[in-house]
Amino acid sequence: MRQHPPGVDGQRNRATLGKAVGLMAPGEGLRRPDGAVRFSILGPLKVTVAGTEVEVAGPRERAALAVLVAQAGEPVSVERIADALWGDDQPRSSGKAVQNLVLRLRKLLGPNLIETRTGGYVLRSARESIDARRFEDSIAEGRDAAATDPAAALSAYRAALDLWRGTPLVELEEWTPAGSERARLEELRRSAWEEAADTALTLGDHRSWVSTLETMVTDEPLRERRWVQLMLALYRCGRQADALRAYQRARVALSELGLEPGPELQAAERGELT
């Protein structure tokens, strides 16, 4: 990402932020806890204010903010932030270094977004201000609507999946807790794609989903549910031969790990699920 030089661009960032979140006169703080500030961690960290991106320069600042965003609303100890930033190679003055990083973030984001708590800090941000939380909520909305309003469910799944821009929490690639959260979010994303496909097939939208399902089975050939969905879409498009070829492709992929097609995939091969 292009870095802004100090001076005019930095002043513009702060002016934009101040206007959007309601900054008062210097020293008076914010009128609201988080205003229009939004945080995105489903990809490289991004901070936007009223739709305008505000650059967080410096890998340490970005990593520290990523930790706080990932645990927004919960106190995060100075030691935990230091562990995320340096691991076993922490500088002797890591506590002071974390304090300085938070100070720089406050200068950018405003003094009240990051609160000091005993031994640490907490990011004050509404759930809807963080893309990962909106992602989870949209999936829950889709699941709630799937049985009664599949069109609304599909719209919710699409809204959730559209939030992804890349690898989550990429600034914390070496930090084990971030790896666990990343794996959880990525598995939720996989399931969301499959649930969206099921919903689309329920709506009879099989033709437009064939290419998407082809990509899905190519990306993760061991997820049998995707093969079943692809076969159903192909059958419903009148492409029985292609559906049977998809079954053979699935069988080959599974056999590489010594696995056999499961009952649902076998039923799809017999044409019992169309």
Phi, psi and omega per residue, in radians:
M1 nan 2.392 -3.135
R2 -1.153 2.331 -3.131
Q3 -1.622 2.380 3.109
H4 -1.417 2.337 3.049
P5 -1.206 2.765 3.089
P6 -1.128 2.789 3.099
G7 1.923 -2.159 -2.965
V8 -1.077 -0.835 -3.091
D9 -1.097 -0.739 3.139
G10 -1.102 -0.705 3.103
Q11 -1.130 -0.669 3.133
R12 -1.126 -0.747 3.089
N13 -1.000 -0.826 -3.099
R14 -1.179 -0.647 3.117
A15 -1.146 -0.754 3.113
T16 -1.066 -0.800 3.136
L17 -1.083 -0.802 -3.111
G18 -1.053 -0.755 -3.129
K19 -1.126 -0.709 -3.047
A20 -1.268 -0.685 -3.063
V21 -1.715 0.021 3.048
G22 1.432 0.737 3.111
L23 -1.120 2.378 3.086
M24 -1.636 -2.899 3.128
A25 -1.095 2.711 -3.122
P26 -0.864 2.322 3.107
G27 1.556 -0.201 -3.098
E28 -1.605 -0.305 3.047
G29 1.516 -2.913 -3.073
L30 -1.594 2.564 3.043
R31 -1.321 -0.507 -3.131
R32 -2.268 2.710 -3.089
P33 -1.068 -0.774 -3.075
D34 -2.368 -0.165 3.081
G35 0.825 -2.261 -3.090
A36 -1.720 0.328 -3.131
V37 -1.371 2.254 3.110
R38 -2.193 2.504 -3.113
F39 -2.069 2.376 3.120
S40 -2.137 2.150 3.104
I41 -2.141 0.052 3.077
L42 -1.508 1.077 -2.991
G43 2.437 -3.007 3.081
P44 -0.938 2.438 -3.114
L45 -0.909 2.288 3.096
K46 -2.400 2.367 3.075
V47 -2.080 2.210 3.113
T48 -2.167 2.552 3.111
V49 -2.214 2.009 -3.089
A50 0.919 0.671 3.103
G51 1.466 -0.052 3.137
T52 -1.823 2.247 -3.109
E53 -1.279 2.365 3.076
V54 -1.953 2.145 -3.028
E55 -1.351 2.287 2.998
V56 -1.802 1.737 -3.048
A57 -1.474 2.557 3.082
G58 1.702 2.170 -3.100
P59 -1.097 -0.606 3.127
R60 -1.186 -0.763 3.109
E61 -1.064 -0.744 -3.131
R62 -1.133 -0.718 3.139
A63 -1.171 -0.757 3.131
A64 -1.082 -0.740 3.132
L65 -1.164 -0.656 3.117
A66 -1.052 -0.705 3.094
V67 -1.068 -0.817 -3.106
L68 -1.147 -0.678 3.129
V69 -1.182 -0.745 -3.124
A70 -1.064 -0.485 -3.126
Q71 -2.085 0.619 -3.088
A72 -0.971 2.377 -3.137
G73 1.547 -0.163 3.140
E74 -2.047 2.445 3.093
P75 -1.105 2.388 3.100
V76 -2.105 2.145 -3.077
S77 -1.240 2.706 3.064
V78 -1.036 -0.666 -3.133
E79 -1.112 -0.666 3.140
R80 -1.186 -0.716 3.099
I81 -1.126 -0.747 3.119
A82 -1.087 -0.690 3.109
D83 -1.097 -0.702 3.128
A84 -1.147 -0.595 -3.064
L85 -1.470 -0.665 -3.001
W86 -2.172 -0.241 -3.110
G87 1.051 -2.276 -3.130
D88 -1.399 -0.104 -3.097
D89 -1.839 0.693 -3.095
Q90 -1.213 2.430 3.052
P91 -1.168 2.779 -3.114
R92 -1.045 -0.598 -3.115
S93 -1.788 0.721 -3.062
S94 -1.087 -0.616 3.118
G95 -1.067 -0.784 3.103
K96 -1.156 -0.665 3.121
A97 -1.087 -0.710 3.101
V98 -1.110 -0.739 3.103
Q99 -1.016 -0.734 3.141
N100 -1.164 -0.661 3.097
L101 -1.100 -0.779 3.125
V102 -1.113 -0.666 3.099
L103 -1.048 -0.759 3.136
R104 -1.165 -0.643 3.098
L105 -1.156 -0.663 3.107
R106 -1.140 -0.612 3.112
K107 -1.125 -0.542 3.139
L108 -1.477 -0.781 -2.985
L109 -1.650 -0.200 -3.047
G110 1.832 2.689 -2.985
P111 -1.290 -0.321 -2.994
N112 -1.829 -0.103 -3.141
L113 -1.235 -0.624 3.123
I114 -1.908 1.915 -3.125
E115 -1.583 2.562 3.013
T116 -1.502 2.267 3.020
R117 -2.105 2.927 -3.131
T118 -0.986 1.988 3.100
G119 1.338 0.145 -3.112
G120 -3.073 -2.682 -3.041
Y121 -2.513 2.814 3.054
V122 -2.446 2.376 3.083
L123 -1.540 2.139 3.092
R124 -1.573 1.753 -3.117
S125 -2.577 2.337 3.112
A126 -1.123 2.622 -3.096
R127 -0.967 -0.725 -3.093
E128 -1.253 -0.115 3.115
S129 -1.500 -0.040 -3.099
I130 -2.093 2.181 -3.029
D131 -1.068 -0.635 -3.126
A132 -1.108 -0.639 3.120
R133 -1.290 -0.657 3.066
R134 -1.127 -0.643 3.080
F135 -1.007 -0.879 3.137
E136 -1.085 -0.736 -3.093
D137 -1.188 -0.644 3.123
S138 -1.184 -0.641 3.085
I139 -1.142 -0.759 3.100
A140 -1.050 -0.687 3.101
E141 -1.101 -0.743 3.114
G142 -1.093 -0.749 -3.140
R143 -1.135 -0.674 3.131
D144 -1.141 -0.583 -3.053
A145 -1.612 -0.198 -2.966
A146 -0.977 -0.728 -3.049
A147 -1.348 -0.532 -3.025
T148 -1.871 -0.480 -3.089
D149 -2.519 1.329 -3.062
P150 -1.042 -0.537 3.119
A151 -1.135 -0.754 3.099
A152 -1.161 -0.645 3.120
A153 -1.108 -0.777 -3.139
L154 -1.107 -0.682 3.101
S155 -1.094 -0.688 3.133
A156 -1.177 -0.733 3.107
Y157 -1.091 -0.741 3.132
R158 -1.102 -0.711 3.110
A159 -1.066 -0.691 3.123
A160 -1.155 -0.838 -3.065
L161 -1.214 -0.508 3.130
D162 -1.185 -0.256 -3.127
L163 -1.322 -0.308 -3.063
W164 -1.362 2.353 3.121
R165 -2.169 -0.106 -3.080
G166 2.832 -2.723 -3.110
T167 -1.275 2.237 3.124
P168 -1.175 2.548 3.047
L169 0.884 0.739 -3.091
V170 -1.120 -0.406 3.118
E171 -1.209 -0.275 -3.084
L172 -2.057 0.706 -3.001
E173 -1.036 -0.585 -3.066
E174 -1.627 -0.013 -3.049
W175 -1.642 2.109 -3.037
T176 -0.996 -0.828 3.120
P177 -1.011 -0.638 3.101
A178 -1.174 -0.621 3.101
G179 -1.090 -0.680 3.109
S180 -1.154 -0.743 3.116
E181 -1.179 -0.665 3.103
R182 -1.079 -0.787 3.141
A183 -1.097 -0.699 3.126
R184 -1.105 -0.791 -3.136
L185 -1.157 -0.702 -3.126
E186 -1.184 -0.632 3.079
E187 -1.188 -0.660 3.084
L188 -1.109 -0.636 3.102
R189 -1.160 -0.749 3.104
R190 -1.017 -0.826 -3.135
S191 -1.094 -0.651 -3.135
A192 -1.113 -0.718 3.081
W193 -1.040 -0.768 -3.114
E194 -1.201 -0.691 3.097
E195 -1.169 -0.640 3.076
A196 -1.118 -0.718 3.124
A197 -1.119 -0.754 3.091
D198 -1.015 -0.758 -3.114
T199 -1.158 -0.728 3.120
A200 -1.093 -0.704 3.112
L201 -1.159 -0.632 3.064
T202 -1.062 -0.622 3.138
L203 -1.413 -0.017 -3.117
G204 1.379 0.313 -3.097
D205 -1.618 0.864 -3.032
H206 -1.352 -0.600 -3.064
R207 -1.114 -0.783 -3.073
S208 -1.307 -0.195 -3.106
W209 -1.735 -0.110 -3.105
V210 -1.031 -0.844 -3.094
S211 -1.154 -0.651 3.102
T212 -1.118 -0.751 3.126
L213 -1.175 -0.584 3.047
E214 -1.057 -0.758 3.101
T215 -1.121 -0.714 -3.120
M216 -1.103 -0.732 3.138
V217 -1.284 -0.524 3.082
T218 -1.173 -0.724 -3.127
D219 -1.166 -0.715 -3.091
E220 -2.444 1.403 -3.023
P221 -1.221 -0.177 -3.124
L222 -1.617 -0.019 3.088
R223 -1.577 1.731 -3.000
E224 -1.066 -0.576 -3.107
R225 -0.975 -0.628 -3.119
R226 -1.201 -0.666 3.092
W227 -1.123 -0.740 3.106
V228 -1.037 -0.780 3.141
Q229 -1.106 -0.728 3.114
L230 -1.102 -0.769 3.135
M231 -1.091 -0.727 3.112
L232 -1.077 -0.786 3.132
A233 -1.060 -0.746 3.138
L234 -1.156 -0.766 3.089
Y235 -0.990 -0.778 -3.060
R236 -1.278 -0.294 3.021
C237 -1.541 0.050 -3.098
G238 1.361 0.324 -3.083
R239 -1.859 1.106 -3.066
Q240 -1.070 -0.713 -3.122
A241 -1.104 -0.710 3.108
D242 -1.158 -0.618 3.109
A243 -1.123 -0.749 3.122
L244 -1.174 -0.610 3.074
R245 -1.158 -0.635 3.086
A246 -1.085 -0.682 3.096
Y247 -1.069 -0.769 3.133
Q248 -1.122 -0.669 3.086
R249 -1.097 -0.736 3.113
A250 -1.108 -0.732 -3.121
R251 -1.099 -0.719 3.113
V252 -1.116 -0.793 -3.129
A253 -1.051 -0.740 -3.131
L254 -1.228 -0.627 -3.092
S255 -1.134 -0.427 3.122
E256 -1.111 -0.362 3.070
L257 -1.896 0.243 3.130
G258 1.291 0.426 -3.097
L259 -1.864 2.696 3.051
E260 -1.942 2.676 3.085
P261 -0.991 2.436 3.131
G262 -1.326 3.060 -3.066
P263 -1.004 -0.730 -3.103
E264 -1.173 -0.702 3.122
L265 -1.180 -0.676 3.074
Q266 -1.129 -0.682 3.105
A267 -1.128 -0.655 3.084
A268 -1.109 -0.680 3.140
E269 -1.122 -0.583 3.113
R270 -1.443 -0.041 3.117
G271 1.384 0.352 -3.045
E272 -1.491 -0.203 -3.051
L273 -1.870 0.042 -3.058
T274 -1.240 nan nan
